[in-house]
Amino acid sequence: MILRDALGDETIVAENAYSVSLATSGGTVTFGTPPAVGVGELYVISEPSFLQSVEFASGQPFLPSVVNNVNDRSAARDLVLRDGLSRSIRVPIGEASPTLPPLTQRAGKVVVFGPDGGLIGIDTLGVGSGGLTAMVDATTSEGQTVIDLPQAEFTVAAVFRNGSVLPEGAATIEDGQLHLNVTPDDDDFIKVILGYAIDQGVVAAGKVIGLTQAIGDQFDTTVTPDKGLKFKDFFGFPTADINDRMFFFHGEGTTAADDQFSMRIDRRADFDGGTFGFLNSVLRINSVITGQSESFEAGVVLVQDNYADTTGDFETTPQHHGMVIQHNRYGTAPGFCQVLEAVDKGAANPTEGCGAQEVDIQGTGDDTNLVRYGTTYIVRRAGGLAGWTGDACVAGYGIVFARQPDDAANNRFVNGIGFGRFGALTQFTVGIDFTYADCSVAALRLANERLDWGGDGTRTSRYESLAAAMRYEAPGGKTFDMADNGDFNIVGEFKILGDRVVTSRRTGWAAATGTATRTTFATSTVTTAQLAERLKALIDDLTAHGLIGA
């Protein structure tokens, strides 16, 4: 049994994890504990014995059951061999299979097809068939200046001595050999970048992707057939034609206490003026979609495969990021770390989504530790984990929803924050969680804005500044107010367990005259005058409470 996970890695399932029972046709595999859903793909691989297990002797019975068993085993082996051949790389009929280079010539290298169709090993793979590059690193000890090349079609692209670029002509290729035209010292490290000679359109070396302008300045910028890539006119712009070519920028990670880059692009805008509203950028990537593509077309795809198993406290554990965008502001000019613009140039009131950002969380199983999150906003001081510096950082807002102030005044959001999407019900345990929030003034602040409790705007609550009260409004004019002075005013009734205890004031009562008495009395001896005094006290108190009145 072979288990292939989503990354394509294969592992052999332990034999004690399952049992197999064979039938006349096929069979059944039974797991003690079934594999988890979505863990990968399971393959049942036949592995018959290739040993001769039956031997016939003269004079013994020639039993059909034994012969059939031998034939069945032979058929099983044929099926296994056929499966292996069907998944192998084969050459066309009439051609001989190429021979791999010896181990010493292919170890740590990339195998490619040479001009004669045979296999050769080179160090790195660069730009397509027209710009295939190989990097030859040779420590030129004892004054070595000639290096044999695997084939003669190479041309010199660049030469470095101890990391510094050397002028053109520092190395040449003659009769299949690389000649270093410099005299290295014993401890010098010479790096030569080679490429295949191509007969396509070219561009000056200083504009070749992968060579910085500083390197390009060291070369003769005249156009020659063995420099650069194929460039063509694309709507009036000189454009590198890389539709069938891939660029590989490879940089080995180091433990040095410094930022490491496989590719770096620098641009400086050391000028005043310019035209307001026009965008200048370090890099622009434009993707044009005109057909009804079923694929997911993307302008940029950034992928980071993280196999690290680092654990520990979140604040001190190394964190790996698919993308980091940093905006350093040293002056007072406004700036943004990231601007996402979804420009809907289609018809009004669209029926399909047009969003500036989508954050997907993919995974399986529960998250009891609450460590999967779509977006995190962190406020911190400068300096990094190695040592924070300066006063405490105070940020005005975590998220701001606003219209462009100099644009139409009725630009608006229908909903500021929505839970769920496109009408689909999405489950939440808690919609908004303030468990770890230390809100010194309020967890939620409203300025004369309503809270909608029914979803249709008919049951709302808000603070009415004119009434100086918190008001709840319901259909039919049913409201209640909690005033700043402590008054509680309702339209309706007070009930306990569904039973009315207080309703609106009963009118028609007039105040009694005379003495009001609130002391106790005996029902067997009380006089009419004494009872009238106590009735007056009840009327006075109910009137004072507002339950009855004129």
C-alpha positions as CSV (number, residue, x, y, z in Angstrom):
1,M,0.0,0.0,0.0
2,I,1.3,3.4,-1.1
3,L,0.0,6.7,0.4
4,R,0.6,9.8,-1.8
5,D,-0.2,13.1,0.0
6,A,-1.2,16.4,-1.6
7,L,2.4,17.4,-2.1
8,G,3.1,14.2,-4.1
9,D,5.3,12.6,-1.4
10,E,4.8,8.9,-1.1
11,T,5.1,6.7,2.0
12,I,4.7,2.9,2.4
13,V,1.7,2.1,4.7
14,A,2.8,-0.2,7.6
15,E,1.8,-3.8,7.0
16,N,0.2,-4.1,10.4
17,A,-2.2,-1.3,9.6
18,Y,-4.3,-3.3,7.2
19,S,-5.2,-6.8,6.1
20,V,-5.8,-8.2,2.6
21,S,-8.3,-10.9,1.6
22,L,-8.1,-12.1,-2.1
23,A,-11.1,-13.3,-4.1
24,T,-11.5,-15.0,-7.5
25,S,-11.4,-11.5,-9.0
26,G,-9.8,-8.8,-7.0
27,G,-10.0,-8.6,-3.3
28,T,-10.6,-6.5,-0.2
29,V,-8.2,-4.3,1.9
30,T,-9.4,-3.7,5.5
31,F,-7.8,-1.0,7.7
32,G,-7.7,-1.2,11.4
33,T,-8.0,2.6,11.5
34,P,-9.2,4.1,8.3
35,P,-7.1,6.9,6.8
36,A,-8.4,10.5,7.4
37,V,-10.5,12.1,4.7
38,G,-8.4,14.2,2.3
39,V,-5.1,12.9,3.6
40,G,-4.1,11.8,0.1
41,E,-4.5,9.0,-2.4
42,L,-4.1,5.3,-1.6
43,Y,-2.6,2.9,-4.2
44,V,-2.7,-0.9,-4.0
45,I,0.6,-2.1,-5.6
46,S,1.1,-5.7,-6.7
47,E,4.5,-7.1,-5.7
48,P,4.6,-10.7,-6.8
49,S,7.6,-13.0,-6.3
50,F,9.9,-13.5,-9.2
51,L,11.3,-16.8,-7.8
52,Q,10.6,-20.1,-9.5
53,S,8.4,-21.8,-7.0
54,V,7.2,-24.9,-8.9
55,E,9.2,-27.7,-10.4
56,F,7.8,-30.6,-12.4
57,A,9.4,-34.0,-12.2
58,S,9.1,-36.9,-14.6
59,G,6.4,-39.4,-13.7
60,Q,4.5,-37.0,-11.4
61,P,0.9,-36.0,-12.0
62,F,0.5,-32.9,-14.3
63,L,-2.3,-31.3,-12.3
64,P,-4.3,-28.5,-14.0
65,S,-4.6,-26.7,-10.7
66,V,-0.9,-26.5,-10.3
67,V,-0.3,-25.4,-13.9
68,N,-3.1,-22.8,-13.7
69,N,-1.5,-21.4,-10.5
70,V,1.9,-21.1,-12.3
71,N,0.3,-19.4,-15.2
72,D,-1.6,-17.0,-12.9
73,R,1.6,-16.0,-11.2
74,S,3.3,-15.4,-14.5
75,A,0.4,-13.2,-15.6
76,A,0.6,-11.2,-12.4
77,R,4.3,-10.6,-13.0
78,D,3.6,-9.6,-16.6
79,L,1.0,-7.1,-15.3
80,V,3.6,-5.5,-12.9
81,L,6.2,-5.3,-15.6
82,R,3.7,-3.8,-18.1
83,D,2.7,-1.2,-15.5
84,G,6.3,-0.2,-14.9
85,L,7.0,0.1,-18.7
86,S,3.9,2.2,-19.2
87,R,5.1,4.7,-16.7
88,S,8.7,4.8,-18.0
89,I,10.3,7.3,-20.4
90,R,10.7,5.7,-23.8
91,V,12.4,6.8,-27.0
92,P,10.7,6.4,-30.4
93,I,10.9,3.2,-32.3
94,G,14.2,2.9,-34.2
95,E,16.1,5.0,-31.7
96,A,18.5,3.8,-29.0
97,S,17.9,5.0,-25.4
98,P,20.5,7.6,-24.4
99,T,23.0,6.7,-21.7
100,L,23.2,8.7,-18.5
101,P,26.5,10.5,-17.8
102,P,28.6,8.8,-15.1
103,L,27.7,9.4,-11.5
104,T,30.7,11.8,-11.0
105,Q,29.5,13.9,-14.0
106,R,25.8,14.1,-13.1
107,A,25.9,14.3,-9.2
108,G,24.3,17.6,-8.1
109,K,23.7,18.7,-11.7
110,V,20.7,19.1,-14.0
111,V,20.4,16.6,-16.9
112,V,19.5,18.1,-20.3
113,F,19.5,16.9,-23.9
114,G,22.6,18.0,-25.8
115,P,22.7,18.9,-29.5
116,D,23.0,15.2,-30.6
117,G,20.0,14.3,-28.4
118,G,22.2,12.6,-25.8
119,L,22.1,13.4,-22.1
120,I,24.6,15.8,-20.5
121,G,24.8,17.2,-17.0
122,I,25.1,21.0,-16.3
123,D,25.1,22.9,-13.0
124,T,22.1,25.2,-13.2
125,L,19.1,25.5,-15.5
126,G,18.4,29.0,-16.7
127,V,16.3,30.5,-19.6
128,G,14.5,28.0,-21.9
129,S,16.1,26.3,-24.9
130,G,17.3,29.6,-26.4
131,G,19.0,30.8,-23.3
132,L,20.0,27.8,-21.4
133,T,22.7,28.7,-18.9
134,A,25.1,26.7,-17.0
135,M,27.3,27.9,-14.1
136,V,30.8,26.5,-13.8
137,D,32.5,27.1,-10.5
138,A,36.2,26.3,-10.5
139,T,38.7,27.0,-7.8
140,T,41.7,28.0,-10.0
141,S,44.4,26.6,-7.7
142,E,47.9,26.3,-9.0
143,G,47.3,28.8,-11.8
144,Q,44.8,26.7,-13.7
145,T,43.4,28.8,-16.6
146,V,42.0,26.2,-19.0
147,I,38.8,24.2,-18.2
148,D,37.3,21.5,-20.5
149,L,33.6,22.0,-21.4
150,P,31.1,19.2,-22.0
151,Q,30.3,20.7,-25.4
152,A,31.4,23.6,-27.7
153,E,28.1,25.5,-28.1
154,F,28.6,27.5,-24.9
155,T,29.4,31.2,-24.9
156,V,30.7,33.3,-22.0
157,A,28.0,35.5,-20.4
158,A,29.9,36.9,-17.3
159,V,33.0,36.3,-15.3
160,F,33.4,37.0,-11.6
161,R,36.5,37.1,-9.4
162,N,35.7,36.8,-5.7
163,G,32.2,38.1,-6.3
164,S,33.3,41.1,-8.5
165,V,32.5,41.2,-12.2
166,L,35.4,41.3,-14.6
167,P,35.5,43.1,-17.9
168,E,34.4,41.3,-21.1
169,G,37.2,39.2,-22.5
170,A,38.3,37.9,-19.1
171,A,37.3,34.4,-20.4
172,T,36.9,33.0,-23.9
173,I,36.0,29.7,-25.4
174,E,38.2,28.0,-27.9
175,D,38.0,24.5,-29.3
176,G,35.6,23.3,-26.5
177,Q,37.8,24.7,-23.7
178,L,37.2,27.7,-21.4
179,H,40.3,29.9,-21.3
180,L,40.7,32.3,-18.4
181,N,42.5,35.4,-19.7
182,V,43.4,36.6,-16.2
183,T,46.1,35.4,-13.8
184,P,44.4,34.3,-10.6
185,D,46.0,34.1,-7.2
186,D,46.0,30.8,-5.4
187,D,43.1,31.8,-3.1
188,D,41.0,33.4,-5.9
189,F,37.5,32.1,-6.6
190,I,36.6,32.5,-10.3
191,K,32.9,32.1,-11.3
192,V,32.0,31.9,-15.0
193,I,28.4,32.1,-16.2
194,L,27.9,30.3,-19.5
195,G,25.1,30.3,-22.0
196,Y,24.2,28.7,-25.3
197,A,24.8,30.8,-28.4
198,I,21.5,31.8,-29.9
199,D,20.5,33.4,-33.2
200,Q,17.4,35.2,-32.0
201,G,16.9,38.9,-31.5
202,V,19.0,40.4,-28.7
203,V,19.4,43.3,-26.3
204,A,22.3,45.1,-24.6
205,A,23.7,43.1,-21.7
206,G,22.8,45.9,-19.2
207,K,19.1,45.2,-19.9
208,V,19.2,41.4,-19.5
209,I,17.0,40.2,-16.7
210,G,19.2,38.7,-13.9
211,L,22.2,41.1,-14.5
212,T,22.1,44.4,-12.6
213,Q,22.9,47.6,-14.3
214,A,26.2,47.8,-12.5
215,I,27.2,44.5,-14.2
216,G,25.7,45.6,-17.5
217,D,27.9,48.7,-17.5
218,Q,31.0,46.4,-17.6
219,F,30.0,44.9,-20.9
220,D,30.2,46.1,-24.4
221,T,26.6,47.2,-25.0
222,T,26.7,46.5,-28.7
223,V,24.2,44.0,-29.9
224,T,25.7,40.6,-30.7
225,P,24.0,37.3,-31.5
226,D,25.1,35.6,-28.3
227,K,23.8,38.2,-25.8
228,G,20.4,38.6,-24.2
229,L,17.0,37.4,-24.9
230,K,14.6,37.7,-27.8
231,F,13.0,41.2,-27.7
232,K,10.1,42.3,-29.8
233,D,7.9,45.3,-30.3
234,F,4.7,45.0,-28.1
235,F,2.3,47.9,-28.8
236,G,5.3,50.3,-29.1
237,F,7.2,48.9,-26.1
238,P,10.4,46.8,-26.4
239,T,9.4,43.7,-24.6
240,A,11.3,40.5,-23.7
241,D,9.6,37.5,-25.3
242,I,9.5,34.9,-22.6
243,N,6.3,33.2,-23.4
244,D,8.1,29.9,-23.9
245,R,11.0,30.6,-21.5
246,M,11.2,30.6,-17.7
247,F,13.5,32.6,-15.6
248,F,15.0,31.0,-12.5
249,F,16.5,33.2,-9.8
250,H,18.2,31.0,-7.4
251,G,19.8,32.1,-4.1
252,E,21.1,29.8,-1.4
253,G,20.0,30.8,2.1
254,T,22.7,31.6,4.6
255,T,22.9,32.0,8.4
256,A,24.6,35.4,8.0
257,A,23.0,38.2,10.1
258,D,21.9,40.1,7.0
259,D,18.9,40.2,4.6
260,Q,19.3,37.7,1.8
261,F,17.8,38.1,-1.7
262,S,17.5,35.8,-4.7
263,M,16.5,38.9,-6.7
264,R,16.6,42.6,-6.0
265,I,15.3,45.5,-8.0
266,D,16.2,49.1,-6.9
267,R,14.7,52.3,-8.2
268,R,15.3,55.8,-6.9
269,A,13.0,58.8,-7.3
270,D,15.5,61.6,-6.4
271,F,13.6,64.4,-8.1
272,D,11.1,67.1,-7.3
273,G,8.0,67.8,-9.3
274,G,6.5,65.3,-11.7
275,T,2.8,65.1,-12.7
276,F,0.3,64.5,-9.9
277,G,-1.9,61.5,-10.2
278,F,0.5,59.4,-12.4
279,L,1.9,56.2,-10.9
280,N,5.7,55.5,-10.9
281,S,6.7,52.1,-9.7
282,V,9.7,49.7,-9.4
283,L,7.8,46.9,-11.1
284,R,4.6,46.7,-13.1
285,I,3.1,43.4,-14.0
286,N,0.1,43.5,-16.4
287,S,-2.1,40.5,-17.2
288,V,-4.8,40.9,-19.9
289,I,-7.7,38.5,-20.0
290,T,-10.0,38.6,-23.0
291,G,-11.5,35.1,-23.3
292,Q,-13.9,33.2,-21.1
293,S,-11.1,31.4,-19.4
294,E,-12.0,28.5,-17.1
295,S,-8.7,28.7,-15.3
296,F,-7.9,31.2,-12.5
297,E,-5.9,33.9,-14.1
298,A,-3.6,35.8,-11.8
299,G,-1.3,38.8,-12.3
300,V,1.1,37.5,-9.7
301,V,1.4,34.2,-7.8
302,L,3.6,34.0,-4.8
303,V,4.1,30.6,-3.3
304,Q,6.1,29.7,-0.2
305,D,6.4,26.0,0.8
306,N,7.0,26.0,4.5
307,Y,8.3,22.7,5.9
308,A,9.9,24.1,9.1
309,D,8.8,22.6,12.4
310,T,9.8,25.5,14.6
311,T,7.7,25.7,17.8
312,G,7.6,28.0,20.7
313,D,6.1,31.3,21.9
314,F,4.5,33.3,19.1
315,E,6.4,36.4,20.0
316,T,9.9,34.9,19.7
317,T,9.4,32.0,17.2
318,P,10.8,32.7,13.7
319,Q,7.9,33.4,11.3
320,H,7.9,32.7,7.6
321,H,5.9,34.9,5.2
322,G,4.8,34.3,1.7
323,M,5.0,38.1,1.1
324,V,6.4,41.0,3.1
325,I,5.6,44.6,2.1
326,Q,7.4,47.3,4.0
327,H,6.9,51.1,3.7
328,N,9.5,53.2,5.5
329,R,8.5,56.8,6.1
330,Y,11.3,59.1,7.0
331,G,9.6,62.4,6.2
332,T,6.1,63.8,6.6
333,A,4.6,62.9,3.2
334,P,1.6,60.5,3.4
335,G,2.4,56.9,2.4
336,F,0.7,53.5,2.5
337,C,2.3,50.1,2.8
338,Q,-0.2,48.5,0.5
339,V,-3.0,49.9,-1.8
340,L,-5.4,47.5,-3.3
341,E,-7.7,48.9,-6.0
342,A,-10.6,46.9,-7.5
343,V,-11.6,49.2,-10.4
344,D,-15.0,48.0,-11.7
345,K,-15.2,49.3,-15.3
346,G,-18.2,47.1,-16.2
347,A,-21.9,47.8,-15.9
348,A,-23.5,49.2,-12.8
349,N,-25.1,46.9,-10.2
350,P,-22.9,43.9,-11.0
351,T,-24.0,40.3,-10.3
352,E,-20.5,38.8,-10.0
353,G,-17.9,39.6,-7.4
354,C,-15.4,42.5,-7.7
355,G,-13.3,42.6,-4.6
356,A,-10.1,44.4,-3.7
357,Q,-8.8,41.5,-1.5
358,E,-9.7,38.0,-0.7
359,V,-8.0,36.1,2.2
360,D,-8.5,32.3,2.1
361,I,-7.8,30.1,5.1
362,Q,-7.3,26.5,4.0
363,G,-6.8,23.5,6.2
364,T,-8.6,20.6,7.8
365,G,-9.7,19.8,11.3
366,D,-10.5,22.0,14.3
367,D,-8.5,25.0,15.6
368,T,-8.9,24.9,19.4
369,N,-5.8,26.9,19.8
370,L,-7.2,29.7,17.7
371,V,-4.0,30.1,15.6
372,R,-5.6,30.2,12.1
373,Y,-6.6,33.7,11.2
374,G,-7.3,35.7,8.1
375,T,-5.8,39.1,8.9
376,T,-3.8,40.3,11.9
377,Y,-3.1,43.9,12.7
378,I,-0.2,44.4,15.1
379,V,1.0,47.7,16.6
380,R,4.6,47.7,17.7
381,R,7.7,49.8,18.0
382,A,10.6,49.8,15.6
383,G,13.7,47.6,16.1
384,G,12.4,44.1,15.8
385,L,12.5,41.2,18.3
386,A,16.2,41.8,18.9
387,G,15.5,45.0,20.8
388,W,12.5,47.4,20.6
389,T,13.4,51.1,20.7
390,G,11.6,54.3,21.2
391,D,8.4,55.3,23.0
392,A,5.3,53.1,22.9
393,C,3.6,53.2,19.5
394,V,0.0,54.4,19.4
395,A,-2.0,53.8,16.2
396,G,-5.2,55.8,15.6
397,Y,-7.2,53.1,13.9
398,G,-6.8,49.4,13.1
399,I,-9.2,49.5,10.2
400,V,-10.8,52.6,8.6
401,F,-13.7,52.6,6.1
402,A,-13.9,56.0,4.3
403,R,-14.9,57.6,1.1
404,Q,-12.5,59.7,-1.0
405,P,-13.0,63.1,0.6
406,D,-12.7,65.1,-2.7
407,D,-15.0,62.8,-4.6
408,A,-18.8,62.5,-4.7
409,A,-20.4,63.0,-1.3
410,N,-22.8,60.0,-1.8
411,N,-20.1,57.5,-2.3
412,R,-20.8,54.9,0.3
413,F,-20.6,51.4,1.6
414,V,-23.8,49.4,1.7
415,N,-22.3,47.3,4.5
416,G,-19.1,48.1,6.4
417,I,-18.4,44.6,7.6
418,G,-20.3,41.6,6.5
419,F,-20.2,38.1,8.0
420,G,-21.0,35.4,5.4
421,R,-20.6,35.9,1.7
422,F,-22.9,36.0,-1.4
423,G,-26.0,35.0,0.6
424,A,-24.4,31.8,1.9
425,L,-24.8,31.1,5.6
426,T,-21.4,31.0,7.4
427,Q,-21.1,29.6,10.9
428,F,-19.4,31.6,13.6
429,T,-18.9,30.6,17.3
430,V,-18.4,34.3,18.1
431,G,-19.0,37.1,15.6
432,I,-16.7,39.7,17.3
433,D,-14.5,38.7,20.2
434,F,-13.2,41.3,22.7
435,T,-11.9,38.7,25.2
436,Y,-8.3,39.9,24.9
437,A,-9.1,43.6,24.2
438,D,-8.4,46.1,27.0
439,C,-10.8,48.9,26.0
440,S,-10.2,51.8,28.4
441,V,-13.2,53.8,27.1
442,A,-15.6,51.5,25.2
443,A,-15.6,48.3,23.2
444,L,-18.0,49.9,20.7
445,R,-18.6,53.6,20.0
446,L,-21.6,54.9,18.2
447,A,-22.4,58.6,17.5
448,N,-26.2,58.8,16.9
449,E,-26.0,55.6,14.8
450,R,-28.6,52.8,15.0
451,L,-28.1,49.2,15.9
452,D,-30.4,47.0,13.8
453,W,-31.7,44.0,15.7
454,G,-34.0,42.6,13.0
455,G,-32.1,42.9,9.8
456,D,-34.8,45.1,8.2
457,G,-34.4,48.4,10.0
458,T,-37.7,48.1,12.0
459,R,-36.2,47.2,15.3
460,T,-33.3,49.5,16.2
461,S,-31.6,51.2,19.1
462,R,-29.5,54.3,19.3
463,Y,-28.7,57.3,21.5
464,E,-31.1,60.2,20.9
465,S,-29.0,63.3,21.7
466,L,-32.1,65.6,21.6
467,A,-33.9,63.4,24.2
468,A,-30.7,62.7,26.0
469,A,-31.7,59.1,26.2
470,M,-30.9,55.6,24.8
471,R,-34.0,54.6,22.7
472,Y,-35.2,51.3,21.4
473,E,-37.8,51.5,18.6
474,A,-40.0,48.6,17.4
475,P,-42.8,48.3,14.9
476,G,-46.1,49.9,15.9
477,G,-44.5,52.8,17.8
478,K,-43.4,50.6,20.7
479,T,-40.4,52.2,22.3
480,F,-38.6,52.6,25.5
481,D,-36.0,55.2,26.6
482,M,-33.3,55.1,29.1
483,A,-32.6,58.8,29.9
484,D,-29.3,60.3,31.1
485,N,-31.1,61.4,34.3
486,G,-32.1,57.9,35.1
487,D,-35.7,58.0,33.9
488,F,-37.0,54.9,32.2
489,N,-39.9,55.6,29.8
490,I,-41.8,52.9,27.8
491,V,-44.7,52.6,25.4
492,G,-46.3,49.3,26.5
493,E,-46.6,47.3,29.7
494,F,-44.3,45.9,32.4
495,K,-44.7,42.1,32.6
496,I,-43.2,39.4,34.8
497,L,-43.3,35.9,33.4
498,G,-46.0,37.1,30.9
499,D,-48.2,38.6,33.6
500,R,-48.8,42.3,33.5
501,V,-47.7,44.1,36.6
502,V,-47.7,47.7,35.5
503,T,-49.5,49.4,32.5
504,S,-50.3,53.0,31.6
505,R,-51.7,55.4,34.1
506,R,-55.4,55.1,35.2
507,T,-57.0,58.5,35.1
508,G,-60.1,60.1,36.7
509,W,-58.8,60.1,40.3
510,A,-59.0,63.2,42.5
511,A,-56.9,63.8,45.5
512,A,-58.8,63.2,48.9
513,T,-58.7,65.9,51.6
514,G,-58.1,65.4,55.2
515,T,-55.6,63.3,57.1
516,A,-53.6,60.4,55.5
517,T,-52.6,57.6,57.8
518,R,-50.2,54.7,57.0
519,T,-50.2,52.9,60.4
520,T,-51.6,49.5,61.0
521,F,-55.1,48.7,62.0
522,A,-57.3,45.8,63.1
523,T,-60.1,44.9,60.7
524,S,-62.4,44.0,63.6
525,T,-62.3,47.3,65.3
526,V,-61.4,49.8,62.6
527,T,-63.8,52.7,62.1
528,T,-64.9,54.2,58.8
529,A,-62.9,57.4,59.5
530,Q,-59.7,55.4,60.2
531,L,-60.2,53.3,57.0
532,A,-60.8,56.5,55.0
533,E,-57.5,58.0,56.3
534,R,-55.6,54.9,55.1
535,L,-57.4,54.9,51.7
536,K,-56.3,58.5,51.3
537,A,-52.7,57.5,51.9
538,L,-53.0,54.8,49.2
539,I,-54.4,57.3,46.7
540,D,-51.7,59.8,47.5
541,D,-48.9,57.1,47.1
542,L,-50.3,55.7,43.8
543,T,-50.7,59.2,42.5
544,A,-47.1,60.0,43.5
545,H,-45.9,56.9,41.7
546,G,-47.9,57.9,38.6
547,L,-50.0,54.8,38.4
548,I,-53.3,56.8,38.9
549,G,-54.1,60.5,38.5
550,A,-56.6,63.1,37.4
